[in-house]
Structures are given as structure tokens and as C-alpha cells.
Amino acid sequence: MTAPVVRPDAALEPLVASIAAGDRDAFQQLFRALAPKVRGYLLRLGADAGAADEVTQETMLTIWRKAASYDPALASVSTWVFTIARNRRIDRLRRARRPEFDPNDPALQPDPVEGADVAHEAAETGQLLRAAIQELPKEQLRLLELAFFHDKSHRAIADETKLPLGTVKSRIRLALVRLRDRLKDETR
């Protein structure tokens, strides 16, 4: 006859049930039984003494708050507790790796406001560009629209328009040269 399997921390299960009901004495008993083991576990994982103490406290506080969620069918009490400790340690490491918020970081500063002359010049250039685009031959205009406004590749444009790829590339290049030349003439 085989002996029944006794889980090593089966005596702790009633304590967790009592803790779920708010029993402070049961929590003290569980704390005395597991807190030193949790601290030792954290020290073996590489935590310094201060961090191990803090994570142990966080773990025990989590047990107090979440005792009702413990399910003996899923894990033993010690497995549940050490999993909580491991997760709290991981959370602490993740927080430590996050950089501190620096409000003076240049990446967080707004872009400088353009001067009125720069904004006016950009608006004029935009008007000239729109006018120059409208003067392009229709086949070049259509290909530019597909490439730049619809973000299509030259291959996709060639497939859609049934034109050879080389024709698509040369017409787009020709359109860009015309636009550049037109804008040079207008801005002189």
C-alpha cells in the first residue's frame, strides 16, 4: 500500500483561506513561515539586501490583498508565493531600467516657431509648385500623383497603367526635372 502524497506546504493552505477572510493572525503565521524564505530566494536571484526586503514586503502585501484569488488546484501555496515574489522583482527591474523623465530633454521641446518671413516664403513656394504641377502634361501628372500622393511603387504604377516600367520611371523623372526647372525660373 502506498502512502498518500502529502504536499509539503499543505498546512499553509488553511492559513491562506483565513487570510482571505481577513484573519491577521493567520497572516502573521504565514509571514513568519515564508517571508525569510522569500527574502533568501530574492537574494539568490541577485537582489541586494535592501531590494530583497522591499520586494519581500511587496510580496507579502500582495498575499494579504489577493489571498482570495489563491487556487490550491493550480499551485501549492509556496509556488504561488514565490511566483508573486519573482513577478514583483521583475516589475522592480523593469522600473529601474526606465529612464528618468527629463523635462529639459531636447526631444520633448516644441519645435521653434517659424518667422513670418519663412512661413510667407513657404506659402509662395507652395503656390508656385501647385501651378507648375498643373502645367505638366497629363500622363506625367497622373504618374506623379500615383507615385507621390498615392505612395505607389514604380512597379505598381507600371502594372496599373499598363506602361513599361522604364517608361514610368522616365516620365516621372522628366516631370521632376520640369518642376525643378520651373521653380528655379520663378524663384530667381
DRENPA-3360 file (N, C-alpha, C; in nm, 2 decimals, always signed):
BEGIN
1 = MTAPVVRP = +0.08/-0.12/+0.00/+0.00/+0.00/+0.00/+0.09/+0.12/+0.00 ~ +0.06/+0.22/-0.09/+0.14/+0.34/-0.10/+0.08/+0.44/-0.01 ~ +0.17/+0.52/+0.05/+0.13/+0.63/+0.14/+0.08/+0.74/+0.05 ~ -0.02/+0.81/+0.11/-0.08/+0.93/+0.03/+0.03/+1.04/+0.02 ~ +0.02/+1.10/-0.09/+0.11/+1.21/-0.12/+0.07/+1.33/-0.04 ~ +0.16/+1.38/+0.04/+0.14/+1.50/+0.12/+0.22/+1.61/+0.07 ~ +0.15/+1.72/+0.03/+0.22/+1.84/-0.02/+0.29/+1.90/+0.09 ~ +0.41/+1.94/+0.07/+0.49/+2.00/+0.18/+0.43/+2.12/+0.25;
9 = DAALEPLV = +0.36/+2.20/+0.17/+0.30/+2.32/+0.24/+0.15/+2.31/+0.25 ~ +0.10/+2.19/+0.26/-0.05/+2.17/+0.27/-0.10/+2.24/+0.40 ~ -0.02/+2.25/+0.50/-0.06/+2.32/+0.62/-0.08/+2.47/+0.60 ~ -0.02/+2.52/+0.50/-0.03/+2.67/+0.47/-0.16/+2.70/+0.40 ~ -0.22/+2.61/+0.34/-0.35/+2.63/+0.26/-0.46/+2.69/+0.35 ~ -0.48/+2.63/+0.47/-0.59/+2.69/+0.56/-0.55/+2.83/+0.60 ~ -0.42/+2.86/+0.61/-0.38/+3.00/+0.65/-0.42/+3.09/+0.54 ~ -0.40/+3.06/+0.41/-0.43/+3.15/+0.30/-0.58/+3.17/+0.30;
17 = ASIAAGDR = -0.66/+3.06/+0.33/-0.81/+3.07/+0.33/-0.85/+3.17/+0.44 ~ -0.78/+3.16/+0.56/-0.81/+3.25/+0.67/-0.77/+3.39/+0.64 ~ -0.66/+3.41/+0.57/-0.61/+3.54/+0.53/-0.72/+3.61/+0.44 ~ -0.77/+3.53/+0.34/-0.87/+3.58/+0.25/-0.99/+3.63/+0.33 ~ -1.02/+3.57/+0.45/-1.13/+3.62/+0.53/-1.09/+3.73/+0.62 ~ -0.97/+3.78/+0.61/-0.92/+3.89/+0.69/-0.86/+3.86/+0.82 ~ -0.82/+3.74/+0.84/-0.75/+3.69/+0.97/-0.61/+3.74/+0.98 ~ -0.58/+3.84/+1.06/-0.45/+3.89/+1.08/-0.35/+3.79/+1.14;
25 = DAFQQLFR = -0.40/+3.71/+1.23/-0.31/+3.61/+1.30/-0.27/+3.51/+1.20 ~ -0.35/+3.47/+1.11/-0.31/+3.37/+1.00/-0.21/+3.44/+0.91 ~ -0.22/+3.57/+0.89/-0.13/+3.64/+0.80/+0.01/+3.64/+0.87 ~ +0.01/+3.67/+1.00/+0.13/+3.67/+1.08/+0.20/+3.54/+1.08 ~ +0.13/+3.43/+1.09/+0.19/+3.30/+1.08/+0.25/+3.27/+0.95 ~ +0.17/+3.30/+0.84/+0.22/+3.28/+0.71/+0.35/+3.37/+0.68 ~ +0.34/+3.49/+0.73/+0.46/+3.58/+0.72/+0.58/+3.52/+0.78 ~ +0.56/+3.48/+0.91/+0.68/+3.42/+0.98/+0.73/+3.29/+0.91;
33 = ALAPKVRG = +0.64/+3.22/+0.85/+0.68/+3.09/+0.78/+0.75/+3.12/+0.64 ~ +0.70/+3.22/+0.57/+0.75/+3.23/+0.43/+0.84/+3.36/+0.40 ~ +0.82/+3.46/+0.48/+0.90/+3.58/+0.45/+1.05/+3.56/+0.45 ~ +1.11/+3.49/+0.54/+1.25/+3.46/+0.53/+1.29/+3.38/+0.41 ~ +1.21/+3.29/+0.37/+1.24/+3.21/+0.25/+1.23/+3.29/+0.13 ~ +1.13/+3.38/+0.12/+1.11/+3.47/+0.01/+1.24/+3.56/+0.00 ~ +1.28/+3.62/+0.11/+1.39/+3.70/+0.11/+1.52/+3.63/+0.06 ~ +1.54/+3.51/+0.11/+1.65/+3.43/+0.07/+1.65/+3.40/-0.08;
41 = YLLRLGAD = +1.53/+3.37/-0.13/+1.51/+3.34/-0.27/+1.55/+3.46/-0.35 ~ +1.51/+3.58/-0.31/+1.54/+3.70/-0.38/+1.69/+3.74/-0.38 ~ +1.75/+3.71/-0.26/+1.90/+3.73/-0.25/+1.97/+3.63/-0.35 ~ +1.92/+3.51/-0.36/+1.99/+3.41/-0.45/+1.97/+3.46/-0.60 ~ +1.86/+3.53/-0.62/+1.84/+3.58/-0.76/+1.92/+3.70/-0.79 ~ +1.99/+3.75/-0.69/+2.08/+3.86/-0.72/+2.04/+4.00/-0.66 ~ +1.93/+4.00/-0.59/+1.88/+4.13/-0.53/+1.97/+4.17/-0.42 ~ +2.00/+4.30/-0.40/+2.07/+4.34/-0.28/+1.98/+4.33/-0.16;
49 = AGAADEVT = +2.04/+4.34/-0.04/+1.96/+4.32/+0.08/+1.84/+4.41/+0.09 ~ +1.86/+4.54/+0.06/+1.75/+4.64/+0.07/+1.64/+4.61/-0.03 ~ +1.68/+4.57/-0.15/+1.58/+4.54/-0.25/+1.50/+4.41/-0.22 ~ +1.58/+4.32/-0.16/+1.51/+4.19/-0.12/+1.41/+4.22/-0.01 ~ +1.44/+4.30/+0.08/+1.35/+4.33/+0.19/+1.23/+4.40/+0.13 ~ +1.25/+4.50/+0.04/+1.13/+4.57/-0.01/+1.04/+4.48/-0.10 ~ +1.10/+4.39/-0.18/+1.02/+4.30/-0.26/+0.95/+4.20/-0.17 ~ +1.02/+4.16/-0.07/+0.95/+4.07/+0.03/+0.83/+4.13/+0.09;
57 = QETMLTIW = +0.84/+4.26/+0.13/+0.73/+4.33/+0.18/+0.61/+4.34/+0.08 ~ +0.65/+4.38/-0.05/+0.55/+4.39/-0.15/+0.48/+4.25/-0.18 ~ +0.56/+4.15/-0.17/+0.51/+4.01/-0.19/+0.41/+3.98/-0.09 ~ +0.44/+4.00/+0.04/+0.35/+3.97/+0.15/+0.23/+4.06/+0.15 ~ +0.24/+4.18/+0.11/+0.13/+4.27/+0.10/+0.03/+4.22/-0.02 ~ +0.09/+4.17/-0.12/+0.01/+4.12/-0.23/-0.06/+3.99/-0.19 ~ +0.00/+3.91/-0.10/-0.07/+3.79/-0.05/-0.18/+3.83/+0.04 ~ -0.17/+3.94/+0.12/-0.28/+3.98/+0.20/-0.39/+4.03/+0.12;
65 = RKAASYDP = -0.36/+4.10/+0.01/-0.47/+4.16/-0.08/-0.53/+4.06/-0.17 ~ -0.45/+3.96/-0.21/-0.50/+3.87/-0.32/-0.52/+3.72/-0.26 ~ -0.53/+3.70/-0.14/-0.54/+3.57/-0.08/-0.67/+3.50/-0.13 ~ -0.77/+3.57/-0.16/-0.89/+3.51/-0.21/-0.88/+3.46/-0.35 ~ -0.78/+3.50/-0.42/-0.76/+3.45/-0.56/-0.67/+3.32/-0.56 ~ -0.62/+3.28/-0.45/-0.54/+3.16/-0.45/-0.62/+3.04/-0.48 ~ -0.58/+2.95/-0.57/-0.65/+2.83/-0.60/-0.56/+2.71/-0.58 ~ -0.58/+2.63/-0.48/-0.49/+2.51/-0.45/-0.49/+2.41/-0.56;
73 = ALASVSTW = -0.58/+2.41/-0.65/-0.58/+2.32/-0.76/-0.48/+2.36/-0.87 ~ -0.44/+2.49/-0.87/-0.34/+2.53/-0.97/-0.20/+2.53/-0.92 ~ -0.17/+2.55/-0.79/-0.04/+2.55/-0.74/-0.04/+2.54/-0.59 ~ +0.08/+2.50/-0.54/+0.09/+2.50/-0.39/+0.10/+2.64/-0.34 ~ +0.09/+2.66/-0.21/+0.10/+2.79/-0.16/+0.24/+2.85/-0.18 ~ +0.34/+2.77/-0.16/+0.48/+2.82/-0.18/+0.50/+2.86/-0.32 ~ +0.45/+2.78/-0.42/+0.47/+2.81/-0.56/+0.40/+2.94/-0.59 ~ +0.28/+2.96/-0.54/+0.21/+3.08/-0.56/+0.28/+3.20/-0.50;
81 = VFTIARNR = +0.33/+3.19/-0.38/+0.41/+3.30/-0.32/+0.54/+3.33/-0.39 ~ +0.61/+3.23/-0.43/+0.74/+3.26/-0.49/+0.72/+3.31/-0.64 ~ +0.61/+3.28/-0.70/+0.57/+3.33/-0.83/+0.54/+3.48/-0.81 ~ +0.47/+3.52/-0.71/+0.44/+3.66/-0.68/+0.57/+3.73/-0.65 ~ +0.66/+3.67/-0.58/+0.79/+3.74/-0.55/+0.87/+3.76/-0.67 ~ +0.88/+3.66/-0.76/+0.95/+3.67/-0.88/+0.89/+3.78/-0.97 ~ +0.76/+3.78/-0.98/+0.70/+3.89/-1.06/+0.72/+4.03/-1.01 ~ +0.72/+4.04/-0.88/+0.74/+4.17/-0.81/+0.89/+4.22/-0.84;
89 = RIDRLRRA = +0.98/+4.12/-0.84/+1.12/+4.15/-0.87/+1.14/+4.19/-1.01 ~ +1.07/+4.13/-1.10/+1.08/+4.16/-1.24/+1.02/+4.30/-1.26 ~ +0.91/+4.33/-1.20/+0.85/+4.46/-1.21/+0.94/+4.57/-1.16 ~ +1.01/+4.54/-1.05/+1.11/+4.64/-1.00/+1.23/+4.66/-1.09 ~ +1.27/+4.55/-1.15/+1.39/+4.56/-1.25/+1.34/+4.64/-1.37 ~ +1.22/+4.62/-1.42/+1.17/+4.70/-1.54/+1.16/+4.85/-1.50 ~ +1.11/+4.88/-1.38/+1.10/+5.02/-1.35/+1.24/+5.08/-1.34 ~ +1.34/+5.01/-1.29/+1.47/+5.06/-1.27/+1.54/+5.09/-1.41;
97 = RRPEFDPN = +1.50/+5.01/-1.51/+1.56/+5.03/-1.64/+1.50/+5.14/-1.72 ~ +1.38/+5.19/-1.68/+1.32/+5.30/-1.75/+1.39/+5.43/-1.71 ~ +1.42/+5.51/-1.81/+1.50/+5.63/-1.78/+1.41/+5.73/-1.71 ~ +1.47/+5.81/-1.63/+1.40/+5.92/-1.56/+1.35/+6.02/-1.66 ~ +1.23/+6.07/-1.63/+1.17/+6.18/-1.72/+1.25/+6.30/-1.70 ~ +1.30/+6.36/-1.81/+1.38/+6.48/-1.81/+1.30/+6.59/-1.89 ~ +1.24/+6.68/-1.82/+1.16/+6.78/-1.90/+1.24/+6.87/-1.99 ~ +1.37/+6.87/-1.97/+1.46/+6.96/-2.05/+1.52/+6.88/-2.17;
105 = DPALQPDP = +1.48/+6.76/-2.19/+1.53/+6.68/-2.30/+1.49/+6.75/-2.43 ~ +1.58/+6.77/-2.52/+1.55/+6.85/-2.64/+1.44/+6.78/-2.73 ~ +1.44/+6.65/-2.72/+1.33/+6.57/-2.79/+1.19/+6.61/-2.75 ~ +1.18/+6.65/-2.62/+1.05/+6.69/-2.57/+1.01/+6.83/-2.58 ~ +1.10/+6.91/-2.64/+1.08/+7.06/-2.65/+1.00/+7.08/-2.78 ~ +0.91/+7.18/-2.79/+0.84/+7.20/-2.91/+0.94/+7.26/-3.01 ~ +0.90/+7.24/-3.14/+0.98/+7.30/-3.25/+0.97/+7.45/-3.24 ~ +1.08/+7.52/-3.28/+1.07/+7.66/-3.27/+0.97/+7.72/-3.37;
113 = VEGADVAH = +0.91/+7.82/-3.34/+0.81/+7.89/-3.43/+0.88/+7.95/-3.54 ~ +0.84/+7.93/-3.66/+0.90/+7.99/-3.78/+0.86/+8.14/-3.78 ~ +0.96/+8.21/-3.84/+0.93/+8.36/-3.85/+0.83/+8.38/-3.96 ~ +0.76/+8.49/-3.96/+0.66/+8.52/-4.06/+0.72/+8.52/-4.20 ~ +0.84/+8.56/-4.22/+0.90/+8.57/-4.35/+0.92/+8.42/-4.40 ~ +0.96/+8.33/-4.32/+0.98/+8.19/-4.36/+0.85/+8.13/-4.40 ~ +0.75/+8.15/-4.32/+0.61/+8.10/-4.35/+0.56/+8.16/-4.48 ~ +0.58/+8.29/-4.50/+0.53/+8.35/-4.62/+0.61/+8.29/-4.74;
121 = EAAETGQL = +0.74/+8.28/-4.73/+0.82/+8.22/-4.84/+0.77/+8.08/-4.87 ~ +0.75/+8.00/-4.77/+0.70/+7.86/-4.79/+0.56/+7.86/-4.86 ~ +0.48/+7.95/-4.82/+0.34/+7.96/-4.89/+0.36/+8.00/-5.04 ~ +0.45/+8.09/-5.06/+0.47/+8.13/-5.20/+0.52/+8.01/-5.29 ~ +0.62/+7.94/-5.23/+0.68/+7.83/-5.30/+0.57/+7.72/-5.32 ~ +0.49/+7.70/-5.22/+0.38/+7.60/-5.24/+0.29/+7.64/-5.35 ~ +0.25/+7.77/-5.37/+0.17/+7.82/-5.48/+0.24/+7.80/-5.61 ~ +0.36/+7.83/-5.62/+0.44/+7.81/-5.74/+0.45/+7.66/-5.78;
129 = LRAAIQEL = +0.46/+7.58/-5.68/+0.47/+7.43/-5.71/+0.34/+7.38/-5.76 ~ +0.23/+7.42/-5.69/+0.10/+7.38/-5.74/+0.07/+7.42/-5.88 ~ +0.11/+7.55/-5.92/+0.09/+7.60/-6.05/+0.17/+7.52/-6.15 ~ +0.30/+7.49/-6.11/+0.39/+7.41/-6.20/+0.34/+7.27/-6.22 ~ +0.28/+7.21/-6.12/+0.23/+7.08/-6.13/+0.11/+7.08/-6.23 ~ +0.03/+7.18/-6.23/-0.09/+7.18/-6.31/-0.05/+7.20/-6.46 ~ +0.07/+7.25/-6.48/+0.12/+7.27/-6.62/+0.18/+7.15/-6.68 ~ +0.20/+7.05/-6.60/+0.26/+6.92/-6.66/+0.17/+6.85/-6.75;
137 = PKEQLRLL = +0.22/+6.78/-6.85/+0.14/+6.70/-6.94/+0.06/+6.60/-6.85 ~ -0.06/+6.56/-6.90/-0.15/+6.48/-6.82/-0.09/+6.35/-6.78 ~ -0.01/+6.28/-6.88/+0.05/+6.15/-6.84/+0.15/+6.16/-6.73 ~ +0.23/+6.27/-6.73/+0.33/+6.29/-6.63/+0.26/+6.32/-6.49 ~ +0.16/+6.41/-6.50/+0.08/+6.44/-6.38/+0.02/+6.32/-6.32 ~ -0.04/+6.24/-6.40/-0.10/+6.11/-6.34/+0.00/+6.02/-6.27 ~ +0.12/+6.01/-6.34/+0.22/+5.92/-6.28/+0.27/+5.98/-6.15 ~ +0.29/+6.12/-6.15/+0.34/+6.18/-6.02/+0.23/+6.16/-5.91;
145 = ELAFFHDK = +0.11/+6.18/-5.94/+0.00/+6.16/-5.84/+0.01/+6.02/-5.78 ~ +0.02/+5.92/-5.87/+0.03/+5.78/-5.82/+0.15/+5.76/-5.74 ~ +0.26/+5.81/-5.78/+0.39/+5.79/-5.70/+0.39/+5.87/-5.57 ~ +0.35/+5.99/-5.57/+0.37/+6.08/-5.45/+0.25/+6.10/-5.37 ~ +0.13/+6.10/-5.42/+0.01/+6.12/-5.35/-0.06/+5.99/-5.30 ~ -0.03/+5.88/-5.38/-0.09/+5.75/-5.35/+0.02/+5.66/-5.30 ~ +0.14/+5.70/-5.30/+0.25/+5.63/-5.24/+0.27/+5.49/-5.31 ~ +0.26/+5.48/-5.44/+0.27/+5.36/-5.51/+0.41/+5.35/-5.57;
153 = SHRAIADE = +0.46/+5.22/-5.57/+0.59/+5.20/-5.63/+0.59/+5.21/-5.78 ~ +0.70/+5.23/-5.84/+0.71/+5.24/-5.99/+0.65/+5.11/-6.05 ~ +0.68/+5.00/-5.99/+0.63/+4.87/-6.04/+0.48/+4.87/-6.04 ~ +0.42/+4.91/-5.93/+0.28/+4.91/-5.91/+0.21/+5.00/-6.01 ~ +0.28/+5.12/-6.03/+0.22/+5.21/-6.13/+0.23/+5.15/-6.27 ~ +0.34/+5.09/-6.31/+0.35/+5.03/-6.44/+0.24/+4.92/-6.46 ~ +0.22/+4.84/-6.35/+0.11/+4.74/-6.36/-0.02/+4.80/-6.38 ~ -0.05/+4.91/-6.30/-0.18/+4.97/-6.31/-0.21/+5.04/-6.44;
161 = TKLPLGTV = -0.11/+5.11/-6.49/-0.12/+5.19/-6.61/-0.09/+5.11/-6.74 ~ -0.04/+4.99/-6.72/-0.01/+4.90/-6.84/+0.10/+4.96/-6.92 ~ +0.19/+5.04/-6.86/+0.31/+5.10/-6.93/+0.43/+5.02/-6.89 ~ +0.53/+5.02/-6.97/+0.66/+4.96/-6.93/+0.72/+5.03/-6.81 ~ +0.79/+4.96/-6.73/+0.85/+5.02/-6.61/+0.95/+5.13/-6.65 ~ +1.02/+5.11/-6.75/+1.12/+5.22/-6.79/+1.05/+5.34/-6.83 ~ +0.93/+5.33/-6.90/+0.85/+5.45/-6.94/+0.80/+5.52/-6.81 ~ +0.75/+5.45/-6.72/+0.70/+5.51/-6.59/+0.82/+5.59/-6.52;
169 = KSRIRLAL = +0.93/+5.52/-6.51/+1.05/+5.59/-6.45/+1.09/+5.71/-6.52 ~ +1.10/+5.71/-6.65/+1.15/+5.82/-6.73/+1.05/+5.94/-6.73 ~ +0.92/+5.91/-6.73/+0.82/+6.01/-6.73/+0.81/+6.08/-6.59 ~ +0.83/+6.00/-6.49/+0.83/+6.07/-6.35/+0.96/+6.15/-6.34 ~ +1.07/+6.10/-6.38/+1.20/+6.18/-6.38/+1.19/+6.30/-6.46 ~ +1.13/+6.30/-6.58/+1.11/+6.41/-6.66/+1.02/+6.52/-6.60 ~ +0.91/+6.47/-6.53/+0.82/+6.56/-6.46/+0.89/+6.63/-6.35 ~ +0.98/+6.56/-6.27/+1.05/+6.62/-6.16/+1.15/+6.72/-6.22;
177 = VRLRDRLK = +1.22/+6.69/-6.33/+1.31/+6.79/-6.39/+1.24/+6.91/-6.43 ~ +1.12/+6.90/-6.49/+1.04/+7.02/-6.53/+1.00/+7.10/-6.41 ~ +0.95/+7.03/-6.31/+0.91/+7.11/-6.19/+1.03/+7.18/-6.13 ~ +1.15/+7.12/-6.12/+1.27/+7.18/-6.06/+1.31/+7.30/-6.15 ~ +1.31/+7.29/-6.28/+1.34/+7.40/-6.37/+1.24/+7.51/-6.35 ~ +1.12/+7.48/-6.35/+1.01/+7.58/-6.34/+1.03/+7.66/-6.21 ~ +1.05/+7.59/-6.10/+1.07/+7.66/-5.97/+1.20/+7.74/-5.97 ~ +1.30/+7.70/-6.03/+1.43/+7.78/-6.04/+1.40/+7.91/-6.11;
185 = DETR = +1.32/+7.90/-6.22/+1.29/+8.02/-6.30/+1.21/+8.12/-6.22 ~ +1.11/+8.07/-6.14/+1.02/+8.15/-6.07/+1.09/+8.22/-5.95 ~ +1.18/+8.15/-5.89/+1.24/+8.20/-5.76/+1.36/+8.29/-5.78 ~ +1.40/+8.31/-5.91/+1.51/+8.39/-5.93/+1.48/+8.54/-5.93;
% end
